[in-house]
Amino acid sequence: MPIRHRLLAVVVAVLWGANFIAIHASLEVFPPFLCAALRFLLLAVPTVLLVPRPQVPTRWLVGYGIGFGILQFAFLYLAMDVGMPAGLASLVLQSSAPFTVVLGAALLGERLSPRAAAGVGIAALGMALVGSQRLDAQAGLLPFVLTLLAGLGWAFGNLASRLAAAPRPLHLTMWMTVIPPLPLLLLSLLVEGPDRITAALADSWAVAAIPAWLGLAYTTLLATVLGSGIWTWLMARHPSGTVAPFSMLVPVTGLALAWLVLGEVPAPLELLGGVLVVGGVLWASRTVRAKGTLGARGGDIRLEVPEESLERTQVTPAR
């Protein structure tokens, strides 16, 4: 992998790590479900008009939108709204990796290798350590649990994306954004209520709301379109086992930027738990290729999980 490609992978990790700071800014004005709906609505409209629909079964496109779009971001935005620190959210969301490994084994019949099982165990231990510190935090355990549920939703989206086997992964990711807006808007209407929605939209026209709009613009244009576009380009040119580990820089960036920008200082045991999580995911994602066989390659542009590490009994086509 040339040095310029490695630098591009680092750029993507920084873009995605800073995404949590942008979400924090948006939530200062918009309630969580409305904020998530606006994020996807800003992408869905140009996608329908400009991007060809991916040639995949509708059920997997919808499943990807529900898991990756609705469940992940509804829980993540709610978690950050009720007190989950932005930096810690970038770390705990990496729970999607071990969740994907376990769900792949349970639902798709993929064999869980000893290496993957050990990595999942290490990552789970790290998550438990982080969660234990949240018991004493002012916001309590709820934000941590909601972020774990966001990681679980992302994992379900990963499985749907894998089963879709899209010939053009970027088109699949863009069309995934068509699924969440209406359900999230309905959820916002039912949970947050018309009064809160109206007040937030009215406040959004104030000068003080500029950071919130910039945050929305960042999540849609830089984190999703630019970041995912670069990631897809790299995945198309290198084995996913070479590219995917760079995603572990996302929580490092998220924690560092949250400390610098928001003054969030994680507890020492939270940092230790984070090291275990990142180490477990990296260990599980290492690909061991048997002599004389070809390593499977994953193709989801946002898949920051050890897809390539799974020894599959039902192999999806390499993309």
SERO-4910 file (N, C-alpha, C, O; in steps of 0.05 Angstrom, whole numbers):
BEGIN
 pado doro    nc1    nc2    nc3   cac1   cac2   cac3    cc1    cc2    cc3    oc1    oc2    oc3
  Met    A     17    -24      0      0      0      0     18     25      0     32     29     19
  Pro    A     17     41    -21     35     65    -23     30     84      0      8     84     12
  Ile    A     50    100      7     48    118     29     25    138     25     12    146     44
  Arg    A     20    147      0     -1    166     -4    -29    154      1    -47    168      9
  His    A    -31    128     -4    -56    114      2    -60    111     32    -82    113     42
  Arg    A    -38    106     46    -39    104     75    -47    132     87    -63    133    106
  Leu    A    -37    153     75    -44    179     85    -74    185     80    -87    197     96
  Leu    A    -84    176     57   -112    179     52   -129    164     72   -150    174     81
  Ala    A   -120    140     80   -135    125    100   -135    139    127   -155    139    141
  Val    A   -112    152    133   -111    167    158   -130    191    156   -143    198    176
  Val    A   -131    204    133   -149    227    129   -178    219    134   -193    233    147
  Val    A   -186    195    124   -213    186    128   -218    181    158   -239    188    169
  Ala    A   -199    169    172   -202    164    201   -205    190    216   -221    192    234
  Val    A   -191    211    208   -193    237    221   -221    249    215   -234    260    233
  Leu    A   -230    247    190   -256    257    182   -278    244    199   -296    257    209
  Trp    A   -276    218    202   -296    203    217   -294    208    247   -314    208    261
  Gly    A   -270    212    257   -267    218    285   -278    245    292   -291    248    313
  Ala    A   -274    265    275   -284    292    279   -315    292    275   -327    312    284
  Asn    A   -326    272    263   -355    271    259   -370    273    285   -392    284    286
  Phe    A   -359    262    306   -373    262    332   -374    290    344   -392    297    359
  Ile    A   -354    306    338   -354    334    347   -376    349    331   -390    366    343
  Ala    A   -379    343    305   -399    355    289   -427    348    299   -445    364    300
  Ile    A   -431    322    306   -457    314    317   -463    329    343   -486    337    347
  His    A   -443    331    360   -447    346    385   -457    374    379   -474    384    393
  Ala    A   -445    388    359   -453    415    352   -482    416    342   -497    434    349
  Ser    A   -489    396    326   -517    396    315   -537    391    337   -559    403    336
  Leu    A   -530    375    357   -549    369    378   -553    392    397   -571    391    414
  Glu    A   -537    413    395   -541    436    411   -566    452    403   -577    467    419
  Val    A   -576    447    379   -600    461    369   -622    441    363   -645    446    370
  Phe    A   -616    419    350   -636    400    341   -639    377    360   -619    367    370
  Pro    A   -664    368    366   -668    344    382   -657    320    366   -655    321    342
  Pro    A   -651    298    380   -635    277    368   -648    263    343   -635    260    323
  Phe    A   -674    256    345   -686    242    323   -690    261    299   -687    253    276
  Leu    A   -697    286    304   -699    305    282   -672    310    270   -670    312    245
  Cys    A   -651    312    286   -624    316    276   -615    293    258   -604    298    236
  Ala    A   -621    269    266   -614    245    250   -629    245    224   -618    239    202
  Ala    A   -655    253    225   -671    254    201   -661    274    181   -660    269    157
  Leu    A   -653    298    191   -643    319    174   -617    310    161   -611    316    137
  Arg    A   -600    296    176   -575    286    165   -579    269    140   -566    273    120
  Phe    A   -598    251    142   -603    233    119   -619    247     97   -616    240     74
  Leu    A   -637    265    105   -653    278     85   -636    295     66   -641    296     42
  Leu    A   -615    308     77   -598    324     61   -583    307     40   -574    318     20
  Leu    A   -580    281     45   -566    264     26   -586    249      8   -580    244    -15
  Ala    A   -610    243     19   -629    227      4   -639    241    -21   -642    228    -42
  Val    A   -645    267    -19   -656    282    -42   -637    281    -66   -646    273    -87
  Pro    A   -612    290    -63   -594    288    -87   -588    260    -95   -583    255   -119
  Thr    A   -589    241    -76   -584    213    -84   -605    203   -103   -599    191   -124
  Val    A   -631    207    -97   -653    198   -114   -651    212   -142   -657    199   -162
  Leu    A   -642    236   -142   -642    251   -168   -617    245   -185   -618    246   -209
  Leu    A   -595    238   -172   -569    237   -186   -555    210   -186   -540    204   -204
  Val    A   -561    193   -167   -546    168   -164   -563    144   -174   -586    141   -165
  Pro    A   -553    128   -192   -568    104   -201   -573     85   -178   -556     81   -161
  Arg    A   -597     73   -178   -604     54   -156   -586     30   -158   -582     20   -180
  Pro    A   -575     21   -136   -557     -3   -137   -573    -28   -145   -596    -31   -138
  Gln    A   -560    -45   -160   -573    -70   -169   -570    -91   -147   -554   -110   -149
  Val    A   -587    -88   -126   -587   -106   -103   -616   -112    -96   -633    -96   -102
  Pro    A   -621   -135    -83   -649   -140    -74   -658   -118    -55   -643   -109    -38
  Thr    A   -683   -111    -58   -695    -89    -42   -693    -95    -12   -689    -77      4
  Arg    A   -697   -120     -4   -697   -127     24   -671   -121     38   -670   -113     61
  Trp    A   -648   -125     23   -623   -119     35   -617    -89     35   -603    -79     54
  Leu    A   -626    -75     15   -624    -46     15   -639    -34     39   -629    -17     54
  Val    A   -664    -44     43   -680    -34     66   -667    -42     92   -667    -27    111
  Gly    A   -658    -67     93   -645    -77    118   -620    -60    125   -615    -55    148
  Tyr    A   -605    -53    105   -581    -36    109   -590     -9    120   -577      2    138
  Gly    A   -611      2    108   -620     28    117   -631     28    145   -627     47    160
  Ile    A   -645      6    152   -656      4    179   -633      1    200   -633     15    220
  Gly    A   -615    -18    194   -594    -23    214   -573     -1    216   -569     11    237
  Phe    A   -561      5    193   -540     25    193   -551     53    196   -539     70    210
  Gly    A   -574     59    184   -584     86    184   -602     93    208   -596    111    223
  Ile    A   -623     77    211   -643     84    231   -634     76    259   -632     93    277
  Leu    A   -628     50    263   -621     41    290   -595     53    300   -594     63    323
  Gln    A   -574     52    283   -549     63    292   -551     93    301   -543    100    323
  Phe    A   -562    109    283   -561    138    289   -583    147    307   -580    167    321
  Ala    A   -605    133    308   -626    140    328   -615    136    356   -618    153    373
  Phe    A   -602    113    361   -591    107    387   -566    125    393   -563    134    415
  Leu    A   -549    129    373   -525    145    377   -532    174    384   -522    185    403
  Tyr    A   -550    186    368   -557    213    373   -572    216    400   -568    236    414
  Leu    A   -589    197    406   -603    198    432   -583    195    455   -585    209    475
  Ala    A   -563    177    452   -543    173    473   -527    199    478   -523    207    500
  Met    A   -519    212    456   -503    237    459   -521    259    470   -511    277    484
  Asp    A   -547    259    464   -565    279    474   -569    277    504   -574    297    517
  Val    A   -569    252    514   -574    248    543   -548    246    559   -549    239    583
  Gly    A   -525    251    546   -501    253    563   -477    237    555   -457    238    569
  Met    A   -478    223    533   -454    208    524   -433    227    513   -439    241    494
  Pro    A   -409    228    524   -389    246    513   -382    239    485   -382    215    478
  Ala    A   -376    258    468   -371    254    440   -347    235    436   -348    217    420
  Gly    A   -325    240    451   -302    223    447   -307    195    455   -299    176    441
  Leu    A   -320    191    478   -326    164    487   -345    150    468   -344    125    464
  Ala    A   -363    165    456   -382    153    436   -367    142    412   -374    121    402
  Ser    A   -346    156    403   -330    146    381   -316    120    387   -311    104    369
  Leu    A   -311    115    413   -298     90    421   -319     68    424   -316     46    413
  Val    A   -340     73    439   -360     52    445   -374     43    420   -383     20    418
  Leu    A   -377     61    400   -390     53    375   -374     31    360   -385     18    343
  Gln    A   -348     28    367   -332      7    355   -342    -21    364   -332    -41    354
  Ser    A   -361    -22    383   -374    -47    390   -387    -60    366   -393    -84    367
  Ser    A   -392    -45    345   -404    -56    321   -386    -79    310   -396    -98    298
  Ala    A   -360    -77    314   -342    -98    303   -347   -125    316   -352   -144    302
  Pro    A   -344   -128    343   -350   -154    354   -379   -162    351   -384   -186    348
  Phe    A   -397   -143    351   -425   -151    346   -428   -163    318   -443   -183    315
  Thr    A   -415   -152    298   -417   -163    271   -406   -191    270   -417   -208    257
  Val    A   -383   -195    283   -371   -222    283   -391   -243    295   -395   -264    284
  Val    A   -402   -236    318   -420   -255    332   -446   -259    316   -455   -282    313
  Leu    A   -457   -237    305   -482   -240    290   -477   -255    264   -494   -270    255
  Gly    A   -454   -251    252   -448   -266    228   -447   -296    233   -456   -312    217
  Ala    A   -436   -304    256   -435   -332    264   -463   -342    271   -470   -365    263
  Ala    A   -479   -326    285   -505   -335    295   -526   -336    273   -543   -354    272
  Leu    A   -526   -316    255   -547   -313    235   -540   -322    207   -558   -331    192
  Leu    A   -515   -321    200   -506   -328    173   -491   -354    172   -483   -363    151
  Gly    A   -488   -367    195   -474   -392    196   -444   -390    190   -431   -410    183
  Glu    A   -432   -366    194   -404   -363    190   -388   -374    214   -395   -368    237
  Arg    A   -367   -389    209   -352   -402    231   -335   -381    245   -321   -366    232
  Leu    A   -337   -380    271   -322   -361    287   -295   -373    293   -293   -393    308
  Ser    A   -274   -362    281   -247   -373    284   -237   -367    313   -247   -349    326
  Pro    A   -218   -383    322   -207   -378    349   -196   -349    351   -199   -337    372
  Arg    A   -183   -339    330   -172   -312    331   -195   -292    334   -193   -274    351
  Ala    A   -216   -295    318   -239   -276    320   -252   -278    348   -259   -258    359
  Ala    A   -255   -302    358   -267   -306    384   -251   -292    406   -262   -280    424
  Ala    A   -224   -295    404   -207   -282    424   -209   -252    422   -210   -238    442
  Gly    A   -210   -242    397   -212   -213    393   -238   -202    404   -239   -181    417
  Val    A   -260   -217    399   -286   -209    410   -286   -208    440   -296   -190    453
  Gly    A   -273   -229    452   -272   -230    481   -256   -206    493   -264   -195    513
  Ile    A   -233   -199    480   -217   -177    490   -233   -151    487   -233   -134    505
  Ala    A   -246   -147    464   -262   -123    460   -285   -121    480   -291    -99    490
  Ala    A   -298   -144    485   -320   -144    504   -310   -137    532   -324   -122    547
  Leu    A   -287   -146    540   -275   -139    565   -270   -109    567   -275    -97    587
  Gly    A   -260    -98    545   -255    -69    544   -281    -54    547   -282    -34    562
  Met    A   -303    -62    534   -329    -49    536   -339    -51    564   -351    -32    575
  Ala    A   -336    -74    577   -345    -77    604   -330    -58    623   -341    -47    642
  Leu    A   -304    -55    618   -288    -36    634   -298     -8    631   -300      7    650
  Val    A   -303      0    606   -314     27    601   -341     30    614   -346     51    627
  Gly    A   -358     10    611   -385     11    623   -384     13    653   -401     27    665
  Ser    A   -365      0    666   -363      1    695   -357     29    705   -366     37    726
  Gln    A   -343     45    688   -337     72    696   -361     91    692   -363    111    705
  Arg    A   -379     83    674   -403     99    670   -422     97    693   -439    114    697
  Leu    A   -420     76    710   -437     74    733   -433     97    753   -452    105    767
  Asp    A   -409    107    753   -402    129    771   -404    157    758   -400    177    771
  Ala    A   -409    157    731   -410    182    717   -436    196    723   -456    184    730
  Gln    A   -435    222    719   -458    239    725   -482    231    708   -505    231    718
  Ala    A   -478    225    683   -500    218    664   -510    189    669   -531    182    658
  Gly    A   -495    173    684   -504    146    689   -498    126    666   -483    133    648
  Leu    A   -509    103    668   -503     81    650   -520     83    624   -512     71    604
  Leu    A   -542     97    624   -560     97    601   -547    106    575   -550     92    555
  Pro    A   -532    128    574   -519    135    549   -500    114    538   -498    110    514
  Phe    A   -486    100    556   -468     79    547   -484     56    535   -476     46    514
  Val    A   -506     48    547   -522     26    537   -534     34    510   -535     18    491
  Leu    A   -543     59    507   -555     68    482   -533     68    460   -540     61    437
  Thr    A   -509     74    466   -487     74    446   -481     45    438   -475     40    415
  Leu    A   -482     27    457   -479     -2    450   -501    -11    431   -495    -26    412
  Leu    A   -525     -2    436   -547     -9    418   -543      3    390   -550     -9    370
  Ala    A   -531     27    389   -523     38    363   -503     20    349   -506     16    325
  Gly    A   -484     10    364   -465     -8    352   -478    -34    342   -470    -45    321
  Leu    A   -498    -44    357   -513    -67    349   -528    -62    323   -529    -79    305
  Gly    A   -541    -38    321   -555    -31    297   -536    -30    273   -543    -39    251
  Trp    A   -513    -19    277   -492    -17    256   -485    -46    247   -481    -51    223
  Ala    A   -483    -64    266   -475    -92    260   -497   -105    242   -490   -118    223
  Phe    A   -522   -101    248   -544   -111    231   -542    -99    203   -546   -113    183
  Gly    A   -536    -73    202   -532    -61    176   -509    -73    160   -510    -76    136
  Asn    A   -487    -79    175   -464    -92    161   -472   -119    149   -464   -124    126
  Leu    A   -488   -134    163   -497   -160    152   -514   -156    127   -510   -171    107
  Ala    A   -532   -137    128   -549   -132    105   -533   -122     81   -538   -130     58
  Ser    A   -513   -105     87   -495    -96     66   -480   -119     53   -476   -120     29
  Arg    A   -470   -136     70   -455   -159     60   -472   -177     42   -464   -186     21
  Leu    A   -497   -182     51   -515   -199     36   -524   -186     10   -531   -200     -9
  Ala    A   -524   -160     10   -532   -145    -15   -512   -150    -37   -519   -151    -61
  Ala    A   -486   -153    -30   -465   -158    -49   -466   -138    -72   -467   -146    -96
  Ala    A   -467   -112    -66   -470    -91    -87   -446    -89   -104   -423    -88    -94
  Pro    A   -450    -89   -131   -427    -85   -149   -414    -58   -146   -390    -55   -151
  Arg    A   -430    -38   -138   -419    -11   -133   -427     -3   -104   -448      8   -100
  Pro    A   -409     -9    -85   -416     -4    -56   -423     25    -50   -441     30    -33
  Leu    A   -411     44    -64   -417     72    -58   -446     78    -65   -460     94    -51
  His    A   -456     67    -87   -484     71    -94   -503     59    -73   -523     71    -66
  Leu    A   -495     36    -62   -511     24    -41   -512     42    -16   -533     46     -5
  Thr    A   -489     52     -9   -488     70     15   -504     95     10   -518    104     29
  Met    A   -502    107    -13   -518    131    -19   -548    125    -18   -563    140     -7
  Trp    A   -556    103    -30   -585     96    -31   -595     87     -4   -619     88      2
  Met    A   -577     78     13   -585     72     41   -597     97     54   -614     94     71
  Thr    A   -587    120     47   -597    145     60   -626    151     53   -638    168     66
  Val    A   -637    138     33   -665    143     26   -684    130     46   -707    139     49
  Ile    A   -675    109     60   -692     94     79   -697    109    105   -721    110    113
  Pro    A   -678    121    119   -683    131    146   -700    157    149   -713    159    169
  Pro    A   -700    176    130   -713    202    136   -741    200    146   -748    212    167
  Leu    A   -759    187    131   -787    186    139   -792    172    166   -806    183    183
  Pro    A   -780    148    171   -783    136    197   -772    153    220   -784    154    242
  Leu    A   -750    166    215   -738    183    236   -755    208    241   -758    217    264
  Leu    A   -766    219    220   -784    242    223   -809    234    239   -818    249    256
  Leu    A   -820    211    233   -843    201    247   -836    196    277   -851    203    295
  Leu    A   -813    184    282   -804    180    309   -800    206    324   -807    209    347
  Ser    A   -789    226    310   -786    252    322   -813    265    329   -816    276    350
  Leu    A   -832    262    311   -859    273    316   -872    260    340   -885    273    356
  Leu    A   -869    233    342   -882    218    364   -868    222    391   -881    225    411
  Val    A   -842    223    391   -827    224    416   -820    253    424   -824    261    447
  Glu    A   -810    269    405   -802    296    412   -824    316    410   -824    337    423
  Gly    A   -844    310    393   -868    326    392   -867    350    374   -845    360    369
  Pro    A   -889    359    364   -890    382    345   -879    407    357   -865    423    343
  Asp    A   -884    412    383   -874    437    395   -844    438    396   -832    459    389
  Arg    A   -831    416    403   -802    417    405   -790    419    377   -770    432    373
  Ile    A   -802    405    357   -792    407    330   -795    435    319   -776    446    307
  Thr    A   -818    447    324   -822    475    314   -803    494    327   -792    512    314
  Ala    A   -799    491    353   -780    509    367   -752    506    357   -737    525    354
  Ala    A   -744    481    352   -717    476    342   -713    488    314   -692    500    309
  Leu    A   -732    485    297   -730    496    270   -730    526    271   -716    539    255
  Ala    A   -745    538    289   -745    567    292   -718    577    302   -707    597    292
  Asp    A   -708    563    322   -681    570    333   -659    567    313   -638    580    315
  Ser    A   -663    549    294   -642    543    275   -636    566    256   -616    566    242
  Trp    A   -654    586    255   -649    609    238   -632    631    252   -624    651    239
  Ala    A   -626    627    277   -610    646    292   -581    643    285   -572    622    276
  Val    A   -566    665    290   -537    664    284   -524    643    302   -504    630    293
  Ala    A   -534    640    326   -521    620    344   -524    592    334   -510    574    344
  Ala    A   -542    587    315   -546    560    305   -527    553    282   -528    531    271
  Ile    A   -510    571    274   -492    566    251   -475    541    256   -472    525    238
  Pro    A   -463    538    281   -448    513    285   -464    488    282   -453    467    273
  Ala    A   -490    489    289   -507    465    285   -510    458    256   -508    435    248
  Trp    A   -514    478    239   -517    474    210   -490    465    198   -489    448    181
  Leu    A   -468    476    208   -442    468    199   -437    439    206   -424    423    191
  Gly    A   -446    431    230   -443    403    239   -459    385    220   -449    363    213
  Leu    A   -483    392    213   -499    376    194   -485    374    167   -484    353    155
  Ala    A   -475    397    158   -461    397    132   -436    379    133   -430    365    114
  Tyr    A   -422    380    156   -398    363    158   -406    333    157   -393    318    143
  Thr    A   -426    325    173   -434    297    173   -443    287    146   -438    264    139
  Thr    A   -456    304    131   -466    295    105   -445    296     83   -441    277     68
  Leu    A   -431    318     81   -412    322     58   -384    311     64   -374    296     47
  Leu    A   -373    318     86   -345    310     91   -343    281    102   -329    265     92
  Ala    A   -358    276    124   -356    249    136   -368    227    118   -356    206    116
  Thr    A   -391    233    106   -404    212     91   -395    211     61   -384    191     52
  Val    A   -399    233     47   -393    233     18   -363    231     13   -354    212      0
  Leu    A   -347    250     24   -318    250     19   -305    226     33   -290    211     20
  Gly    A   -310    222     59   -297    201     73   -304    173     62   -286    157     58
  Ser    A   -330    169     57   -338    143     46   -327    139     17   -320    117      9
  Gly    A   -327    161      2   -316    159    -25   -287    150    -25   -280    133    -41
  Ile    A   -271    163     -8   -242    156     -7   -239    127      2   -223    111     -8
  Trp    A   -256    119     23   -254     92     34   -261     71     12   -247     51     10
  Thr    A   -282     77     -3   -289     58    -25   -266     56    -45   -260     34    -54
  Trp    A   -254     78    -52   -232     79    -71   -209     62    -61   -197     47    -77
  Leu    A   -203     64    -36   -181     48    -24   -188     19    -23   -172      2    -29
  Met    A   -213     13    -15   -222    -15    -14   -221    -29    -41   -216    -53    -42
  Ala    A   -226    -14    -62   -225    -25    -89   -197    -31    -98   -194    -46   -118
  Arg    A   -177    -20    -85   -149    -23    -95   -131    -39    -76   -109    -47    -84
  His    A   -141    -45    -52   -124    -59    -33   -141    -80    -18   -165    -76    -16
  Pro    A   -129   -101     -8   -144   -120      9   -156   -106     33   -143    -88     45
  Ser    A   -181   -113     40   -194    -99     62   -178   -103     88   -180    -86    106
  Gly    A   -164   -125     90   -147   -129    114   -125   -109    117   -115   -105    139
  Thr    A   -117    -97     95    -97    -76     95   -110    -49    102    -97    -32    116
  Val    A   -134    -44     92   -147    -18     95   -162    -16    122   -159      4    136
  Ala    A   -177    -37    129   -195    -35    152   -182    -28    178   -194    -13    194
  Pro    A   -158    -37    185   -146    -29    210   -143      1    214   -141     10    237
  Phe    A   -141     16    193   -139     45    196   -164     57    209   -163     79    221
  Ser    A   -187     43    208   -211     52    221   -208     54    251   -223     68    265
  Met    A   -188     39    262   -184     40    291   -172     66    300   -171     72    324
  Leu    A   -164     83    280   -155    110    287   -179    128    293   -176    151    303
  Val    A   -203    120    286   -227    136    290   -231    143    319   -234    167    326
  Pro    A   -232    123    338   -235    131    366   -212    146    377   -215    163    395
  Val    A   -188    141    367   -164    157    376   -168    186    368   -164    204    385
  Thr    A   -177    191    343   -182    218    335   -205    230    350   -204    253    359
  Gly    A   -227    214    353   -250    224    367   -244    233    396   -252    254    405
  Leu    A   -229    216    410   -222    222    438   -204    247    439   -207    264    457
  Ala    A   -184    248    421   -165    270    421   -179    297    415   -175    317    429
  Leu    A   -197    297    395   -210    322    388   -231    330    409   -234    354    414
  Ala    A   -244    310    421   -263    317    443   -248    329    466   -259    347    480
  Trp    A   -224    320    471   -208    332    493   -200    360    486   -201    378    503
  Leu    A   -191    364    461   -181    390    453   -203    411    449   -201    434    457
  Val    A   -226    402    437   -247    421    430   -268    424    452   -277    446    457
  Leu    A   -276    401    464   -297    401    483   -288    399    512   -304    401    531
  Gly    A   -263    394    516   -252    392    543   -260    366    557   -260    364    582
  Glu    A   -267    345    541   -274    319    553   -249    304    560   -232    299    542
  Val    A   -246    296    585   -222    281    593   -232    254    603   -244    252    625
  Pro    A   -227    233    588   -235    206    597   -220    197    622   -197    204    626
  Ala    A   -233    180    638   -220    169    662   -198    149    653   -200    138    631
  Pro    A   -178    145    670   -156    126    662   -167     98    655   -157     86    636
  Leu    A   -186     88    670   -197     61    664   -213     61    638   -214     41    625
  Glu    A   -225     84    631   -239     86    606   -218     84    583   -223     71    563
  Leu    A   -195     97    587   -174     95    566   -163     67    564   -158     57    542
  Leu    A   -160     53    587   -151     26    587   -171      8    573   -164    -10    557
  Gly    A   -197     12    579   -218     -3    565   -217      3    535   -221    -16    519
  Gly    A   -212     28    527   -209     34    499   -187     20    485   -189     11    462
  Val    A   -164     18    499   -141      3    488   -149    -26    483   -141    -38    463
  Leu    A   -163    -38    502   -172    -66    499   -191    -69    476   -190    -88    460
  Val    A   -210    -50    473   -229    -51    451   -214    -50    424   -219    -66    406
  Val    A   -197    -30    421   -182    -27    396   -164    -51    390   -163    -61    368
  Gly    A   -151    -60    411   -133    -83    408   -149   -108    401   -140   -124    384
  Gly    A   -172   -112    413   -188   -136    407   -198   -135    379   -198   -156    365
  Val    A   -208   -112    370   -218   -110    342   -195   -115    322   -199   -129    302
  Leu    A   -172   -103    327   -149   -107    309   -141   -136    308   -135   -147    287
  Trp    A   -140   -149    331   -133   -177    332   -153   -195    317   -145   -212    302
  Ala    A   -179   -189    321   -199   -205    307   -199   -200    277   -207   -217    261
  Ser    A   -191   -176    269   -192   -168    240   -168   -178    224   -168   -175    200
  Arg    A   -148   -188    238   -124   -198    223   -132   -222    206   -144   -241    216
  Thr    A   -125   -221    181   -132   -243    162   -109   -263    161    -86   -257    157
  Val    A   -117   -288    166    -98   -310    163   -106   -326    138   -127   -339    137
  Arg    A    -90   -324    117    -96   -336     92    -83   -363     89    -59   -366     92
  Ala    A    -99   -382     83    -88   -409     79    -72   -411     53    -79   -397     34
  Lys    A    -51   -427     53    -34   -429     30    -51   -441      6    -65   -461      9
  Gly    A    -49   -427    -16    -63   -437    -40    -91   -428    -42   -105   -436    -61
  Thr    A   -101   -411    -24   -128   -401    -25   -128   -371    -28   -107   -358    -22
  Leu    A   -149   -360    -36   -152   -331    -39   -166   -320    -15   -185   -331     -5
  Gly    A   -156   -297     -4   -169   -284     18   -194   -270      9   -194   -257    -12
  Ala    A   -216   -273     25   -240   -259     17   -237   -229     23   -223   -221     42
  Arg    A   -250   -213      7   -248   -184     10   -275   -173     15   -295   -179      1
  Gly    A   -277   -155     36   -303   -142     41   -305   -117     25   -284   -105     17
  Gly    A   -329   -107     19   -332    -85      1   -348    -62     12   -351    -42     -1
  Asp    A   -359    -63     37   -375    -41     48   -357    -18     55   -337    -22     69
  Ile    A   -364      6     45   -346     28     48   -344     38     77   -324     50     84
  Arg    A   -365     33     93   -364     42    121   -360     20    140   -362     23    164
  Leu    A   -352     -5    129   -351    -28    146   -325    -28    161   -304    -36    151
  Glu    A   -326    -19    186   -302    -17    202   -301    -41    221   -297    -39    245
  Val    A   -306    -65    209   -308    -89    225   -291   -111    212   -283   -108    189
  Pro    A   -285   -132    227   -268   -153    216   -282   -172    198   -281   -197    202
  Glu    A   -295   -162    177   -309   -179    159   -290   -199    145   -296   -222    141
  Glu    A   -266   -189    139   -248   -205    124   -235   -227    142   -222   -245    131
  Ser    A   -239   -225    168   -226   -244    185   -243   -269    189   -233   -289    200
  Leu    A   -268   -269    181   -286   -291    186   -280   -314    167   -277   -310    143
  Glu    A   -277   -337    177   -274   -361    160   -302   -371    154   -316   -382    171
  Arg    A   -310   -367    129   -338   -370    122   -345   -397    112   -330   -410     97
  Thr    A   -368   -407    120   -379   -431    108   -397   -424     85   -402   -440     67
  Gln    A   -409   -400     86   -425   -390     64   -412   -364     54   -416   -343     66
  Val    A   -396   -366     34   -380   -343     25   -395   -326      6   -406   -336    -14
  Thr    A   -397   -300     12   -409   -281     -7   -388   -274    -28   -364   -276    -23
  Pro    A   -397   -266    -52   -377   -260    -73   -358   -238    -65   -367   -218    -52
  Ala    A   -333   -241    -72   -314   -219    -68   -321   -196    -85   -330   -198   -108
  Arg    A   -318   -172    -73   -327   -147    -87   -304   -128    -90   -307   -107   -102
***
